[in-house]
């Protein structure tokens, strides 16, 4: 069935705000989805950020920096003292994957430094086993 050629005869549609399911935050207004903050990236360009990786700002928070969004600046502000990735994720209320990508951006630009967790002990070292056995015998 074809609609009438005269637009005056078209059925009236209710007016809807675009997009219909617009995301709003009670305090700040429209929200940006995390994939927009990261330009669709899901992995950091540099660095491996575990939840226990420690991050610290390399200097004071920049007034403005080309290519940095408000979330980047918030991370630099929060990292003026040593902060873990898990803490940043909670404080920013963002998904951990998004925070990792933003941290990678900041690491690339030299705004942060990071300390990855110490790797687990080498389980192939016979001295470790001997030390454990000696410790158990001492009990």
C-alpha positions as CSV (number, residue, x, y, z in Angstrom):
1,X,0.0,0.0,0.0
2,X,1.4,3.4,-1.0
3,X,1.0,6.5,1.1
4,X,-1.2,9.3,-0.2
5,X,0.6,11.7,-2.5
6,X,-0.6,14.7,-0.6
7,X,1.4,15.1,2.6
8,X,-1.6,16.7,4.3
9,X,-3.3,13.3,4.2
10,X,-0.4,11.4,5.8
11,X,-1.1,10.1,9.3
12,X,0.4,12.3,12.0
13,X,3.4,10.8,13.9
14,X,4.2,11.6,17.5
15,X,7.2,13.9,17.8
16,X,10.2,12.1,19.3
17,X,13.5,13.5,20.5
18,X,16.4,12.1,18.6
19,X,17.8,9.7,19.7
20,X,14.7,8.2,21.3
21,X,16.5,6.5,24.2
22,X,18.8,9.5,24.9
23,X,21.1,8.8,27.8
24,X,21.0,11.4,30.6
25,X,22.8,11.7,33.8
26,X,20.9,13.5,36.6
27,X,23.8,15.9,37.4
28,X,25.7,16.4,34.1
29,X,23.2,16.0,31.3
30,X,23.8,13.9,28.2
31,X,26.3,11.1,28.6
32,X,28.9,9.9,26.1
33,X,29.2,6.2,25.5
34,X,32.6,4.7,26.4
35,X,33.4,3.6,22.8
36,X,33.1,7.2,21.7
37,X,35.7,8.2,24.3
38,X,38.1,5.7,22.9
39,X,37.2,6.2,19.2
40,X,36.1,2.5,19.1
41,X,39.4,1.2,20.4
42,X,39.3,-1.7,22.8
43,X,43.1,-2.2,23.5
44,X,45.6,0.4,24.7
45,X,48.2,1.4,22.1
46,X,50.9,0.9,24.6
47,X,51.3,-0.7,28.0
48,X,49.5,-3.6,29.7
49,X,47.3,-2.3,32.4
50,X,46.3,-5.0,34.9
51,X,43.9,-4.0,37.7
52,X,46.8,-3.8,40.1
53,X,49.1,-1.8,37.9
54,X,50.1,1.4,39.6
55,X,49.9,4.7,37.7
56,X,51.3,8.1,38.6
57,X,51.2,11.4,36.7
58,X,54.5,12.5,35.2
59,X,53.8,16.1,36.0
60,X,51.0,18.5,37.0
61,X,47.7,18.4,35.2
62,X,48.0,20.2,31.9
63,X,45.7,23.2,31.3
64,X,44.8,22.0,27.9
65,X,46.4,19.4,25.7
66,X,45.6,18.6,22.1
67,X,44.0,15.2,21.7
68,X,43.0,14.9,25.3
69,X,39.5,14.7,26.4
70,X,38.0,15.5,29.9
71,X,38.4,11.9,30.9
72,X,42.1,12.0,30.1
73,X,42.5,15.1,32.2
74,X,40.5,13.5,35.1
75,X,42.9,10.6,35.1
76,X,46.0,12.9,35.2
77,X,44.3,14.8,38.1
78,X,43.6,11.5,40.0
79,X,47.1,10.2,39.4
80,X,48.9,13.1,41.1
81,X,49.4,10.4,43.8
82,X,50.0,6.8,43.0
83,X,46.7,5.1,42.0
84,X,45.9,1.6,40.8
85,X,43.9,0.9,37.6
86,X,41.2,-0.6,39.7
87,X,40.9,2.6,41.8
88,X,40.8,4.7,38.6
89,X,38.0,2.5,37.2
90,X,35.9,3.0,40.3
91,X,36.6,6.7,40.7
92,X,35.8,7.5,37.1
93,X,32.8,5.1,37.0
94,X,34.0,3.8,33.6
95,X,34.5,0.3,32.2
96,X,38.0,-1.0,32.8
97,X,38.6,-1.5,29.1
98,X,37.9,2.2,28.5
99,X,40.2,3.3,31.3
100,X,43.0,1.0,29.9
101,X,42.7,2.7,26.5
102,X,42.7,6.2,28.0
103,X,45.8,5.2,30.1
104,X,47.6,4.0,26.9
105,X,46.9,7.4,25.3
106,X,48.4,9.2,28.3
107,X,51.4,6.9,28.4
108,X,52.0,7.5,24.7
109,X,52.0,11.3,25.3
110,X,54.2,11.1,28.4
111,X,51.6,12.3,30.9
112,X,51.8,9.2,33.1
113,X,54.2,6.5,34.2
114,X,53.3,3.1,35.3
115,X,54.6,0.3,37.4
116,X,53.4,-3.2,36.4
117,X,53.0,-5.8,39.1
118,X,56.1,-8.0,39.8
119,X,56.0,-11.2,37.8
120,X,55.3,-14.4,39.8
121,X,58.4,-16.3,41.0
122,X,60.0,-18.6,38.6
123,X,58.4,-21.9,39.5
124,X,61.1,-23.8,37.7
125,X,63.8,-22.7,40.1
126,X,64.7,-25.8,42.3
127,X,66.0,-23.4,45.1
128,X,62.4,-22.2,45.6
129,X,61.2,-25.7,46.2
130,X,64.1,-26.4,48.6
131,X,63.4,-23.3,50.6
132,X,59.7,-24.3,50.9
133,X,60.6,-27.8,52.1
134,X,63.2,-26.4,54.6
135,X,60.6,-24.0,55.9
136,X,58.0,-26.8,56.3
137,X,60.6,-29.0,58.1
138,X,61.4,-26.1,60.5
139,X,57.8,-26.1,61.6
